[in-house]
Amino acid sequence: MSVSLAPRAATRRSADELRALAEQGERELRSLGDDEASAYEVVAWVARNFGTDAAAVACSMADAVLPHVVAQSLPGVDVLFLDTGYHFAKTYETRDRVAEALDVRIVDVLPELTVAEQNARYGAELFARDAAECCAMRKVAPLHEALGGYELWFTGVRRDEAPTRTNTPLVTFDERNGLVKVNPLAAWSFDDLIDYSSAFAVPVNDLLTQGYPSIGCEPCTKRVAPGEDPRSGRWAGLDKTECGLHV
């Protein structure tokens, strides 16, 4: 199911309570046996300490592995899709397939301004002149507002994606957004994602097999040559490696 409305309201615990829970969760999940917890164990911890209505999954629709993993323990969970207005057609197609195939609730999170309104106010193609400002308005601010109704959000950030992500924890407290941030797939590789999607017939964006291992907005995402950094196609030619959601 796909909806374009505000996320479900939740009665939130205080920031101090959520911060303590995040610290507890990271300790517990790092100490399971000889290795850190699996993705399923991480989500199970969330299910024990939070409810479905308190959690949200952020998904760029490059693939639906994270929503699929989370929905095993939290069926009906909200999946937040940041509809920037600049996505590839294949990304919107993937969103629709995810809504049909998985037991989740897609929530389209929209910026304050449409693309046309932004162009009128700031000039056309702001992304080419000030990519950071464009991301701030079309991704960071809308997500911050949407997360206000939750106690926890899941992300698909992986340690192998970029040097800036090598120390990604399983559970942390997101100081900027004021809630718990969980990264169940932190230890996974790109091949792990593909293997999982094949094993469970999970929807995957067709662009992943067309030279786009990391998919963002169409104007700011280029094909990547074999062997190159998977994220080198994002904001190619610019001194920018993150949209601002995970910094």
Protein Blocks (a to p, Z undefined) as FASTA:
>chain_A
ZZdddddddddddfklmmmmmmmmmmmmmmgcjbdcdfklmmmmmmmmpcfklpccddeh
lacklmmmmmmmmghiacddddehpacfklmmmmmmmmmmpccdddddddfbdfklmmmm
noghkllmommlmmmmmmmmmmmmmmmmpcbdcdfbdfklpmklmmocfbdcdfknopac
ddfklmpcfklmmmmmmmnopacdfklmnopabccdfklcccddehiafklmgoghiacf
behlaZZ
